[in-house]
Protein backbone atom coordinates (compact mmCIF):
# COMPACT_ATOMS: atom_id res chain seq x y z
CA UNK A 1 0.00 0.00 0.00
CA UNK A 2 2.91 2.35 0.75
CA UNK A 3 4.29 1.96 -2.77
CA UNK A 4 0.84 2.44 -4.32
CA UNK A 5 0.30 5.63 -2.28
CA UNK A 6 3.64 7.18 -3.23
CA UNK A 7 3.62 9.87 -5.91
CA UNK A 8 5.59 9.48 -9.13
CA UNK A 9 9.33 10.01 -8.62
CA UNK A 10 8.78 9.71 -4.85
CA UNK A 11 10.73 7.79 -2.25
CA UNK A 12 9.73 4.80 -0.14
CA UNK A 13 11.67 3.47 2.84
CA UNK A 14 11.24 0.03 4.34
CA UNK A 15 12.65 -0.07 7.87
CA UNK A 16 12.77 -3.36 9.77
CA UNK A 17 11.07 -6.51 8.57
CA UNK A 18 8.38 -7.32 6.07
CA UNK A 19 6.72 -10.63 5.43
CA UNK A 20 7.03 -12.87 2.42
CA UNK A 21 3.52 -11.80 1.47
CA UNK A 22 4.72 -8.24 0.70
CA UNK A 23 4.09 -7.97 -3.04
CA UNK A 24 6.63 -6.00 -5.02
CA UNK A 25 6.39 -5.85 -8.79
CA UNK A 26 9.56 -4.09 -9.89
CA UNK A 27 8.46 -2.81 -13.30
CA UNK A 28 4.95 -1.46 -12.57
CA UNK A 29 5.60 -0.54 -8.93
CA UNK A 30 9.06 1.05 -9.13
CA UNK A 31 10.40 1.56 -12.64
CA UNK A 32 7.28 2.99 -14.32
CA UNK A 33 6.63 5.34 -11.40
CA UNK A 34 10.30 6.27 -11.08
CA UNK A 35 10.36 5.50 -7.37
CA UNK A 36 13.42 5.35 -5.17
CA UNK A 37 13.27 2.41 -2.76
CA UNK A 38 15.40 2.48 0.39
CA UNK A 39 15.75 -0.47 2.73
CA UNK A 40 17.22 -0.37 6.20
CA UNK A 41 17.36 -2.90 9.00
CA UNK A 42 17.36 -0.10 11.59
CA UNK A 43 18.13 3.58 12.05
CA UNK A 44 21.56 4.78 13.14
CA UNK A 45 21.57 4.97 16.95
CA UNK A 46 24.53 7.35 16.78
CA UNK A 47 22.17 10.08 15.55
CA UNK A 48 19.61 9.72 18.35
CA UNK A 49 21.10 12.27 20.75
CA UNK A 50 21.16 14.95 18.04
CA UNK A 51 17.65 14.07 16.87
CA UNK A 52 16.25 14.36 20.40
CA UNK A 53 17.98 17.72 20.87
CA UNK A 54 16.25 19.04 17.75
CA UNK A 55 12.88 17.65 18.86
CA UNK A 56 13.22 19.10 22.36
CA UNK A 57 14.34 22.50 21.10
CA UNK A 58 11.54 22.67 18.53
CA UNK A 59 8.79 20.66 20.19
CA UNK A 60 6.27 23.51 20.23
CA UNK A 61 6.93 24.26 16.56
CA UNK A 62 6.56 20.59 15.64
CA UNK A 63 3.23 20.40 17.50
CA UNK A 64 1.87 23.20 15.28
CA UNK A 65 2.33 20.96 12.25
CA UNK A 66 -0.24 18.51 13.65
CA UNK A 67 -3.79 19.63 12.98
CA UNK A 68 -5.71 16.50 13.97
CA UNK A 69 -5.25 13.44 16.21
CA UNK A 70 -7.36 10.30 15.94
CA UNK A 71 -7.50 6.98 17.78
CA UNK A 72 -6.92 3.90 15.63
CA UNK A 73 -10.63 3.10 15.88
CA UNK A 74 -11.24 6.16 13.64
CA UNK A 75 -8.52 5.42 11.07
CA UNK A 76 -10.93 5.60 8.12
CA UNK A 77 -12.13 9.06 9.15
CA UNK A 78 -8.52 10.22 9.61
CA UNK A 79 -7.52 8.89 6.20
CA UNK A 80 -10.48 10.56 4.51
CA UNK A 81 -9.60 13.90 6.10
CA UNK A 82 -5.95 13.60 5.06
CA UNK A 83 -6.91 12.99 1.43
CA UNK A 84 -8.95 16.22 1.31
CA UNK A 85 -5.89 18.37 1.91
CA UNK A 86 -7.93 20.50 4.37
CA UNK A 87 -5.54 19.76 7.23
CA UNK A 88 -1.92 19.68 8.20
CA UNK A 89 -0.47 16.46 9.66
CA UNK A 90 -3.01 13.89 10.82
CA UNK A 91 -1.67 11.65 13.60
CA UNK A 92 -3.03 8.23 14.57
CA UNK A 93 -2.64 7.28 18.22
CA UNK A 94 -2.33 3.47 18.37
CA UNK A 95 -3.15 3.48 22.11
CA UNK A 96 -5.94 6.08 21.97
N, C-alpha and C positions, 0 to 999 in steps of 0.2 A: 504494500500500500504506500510506503514511503517513496518508492521509486515512481509509482504512478502519480503521486501528488506533487512531485518535483517539477518545476518549470523547465522548459527547454534550456539547455546550456547551464543548468543548475548543478549543485553538488549534493551528494548523499554520503553520509558517514555511517558505517556500521561499527558500533563499539561493543565489544563483548562477544557473546555467542549468538548464533541463530541456528534453528533446527534444519534438518535435512529437507523439511517441507517448505523451505523458503524458496519460492520460484524466482529464477533470474534468467531471463531470456536476453542474451547479450545484444543481439542485433536490434530488436524492437525496443527493448527497455533502456539500453545505454547508447548504442551507436547512433541510432536514428534521432534520438533526443539530444545527443551531444552532452550527455551527463558525465560528470567526474565522480567516480566512486572511490571512497577512501575507507579502508578497513583498519581497525586498530583493536588489539586485544584489551588495552586499557589506556587511560590517560597518563601523562607523565607526572608522577607524584612530586617531582622536583619543582614544579610550577605552582603547587598548591598554596604555599605561603604567600606568594605574590598575588595570586588570584584572590585569596581571601582579603588581602589588604585593599585591593581595588573594590571588592564588594562592600567591605566595611566603610570605606571612605566615601562611597557613592551609593550607599543603600537607599537613602531617601530618593535620589534621582532614579534609581532602578525601579523603585516602587511606583513611580509615576508612569512608567511604561506599561504597567498592568492596569487594564481598564475593567476587567471582569474576572471573577473567581467562581468556579463551579465545583460541586462534588462530582465524583465519578458517576453517580446515579443520574446526573443530568448531562452526560457527555454529548448526547445527540443535540440538545439545545445549545451547548457551548460550540459545537462544530458548526451548526447552522449560523450562529452569530458571527463566528470568525469568517465564514465564507462571504458574508455581506460586505465586509470591509468597513462597517460602521463601528469599529472598536479599535483599541490598540491590542495589546497582548492579552489573550484569554488563557487563564491558567486553570488546569484541572488539579484538584486536591484529591489524591488517591485515598486519603484517610478521612475525608470530609463527608 
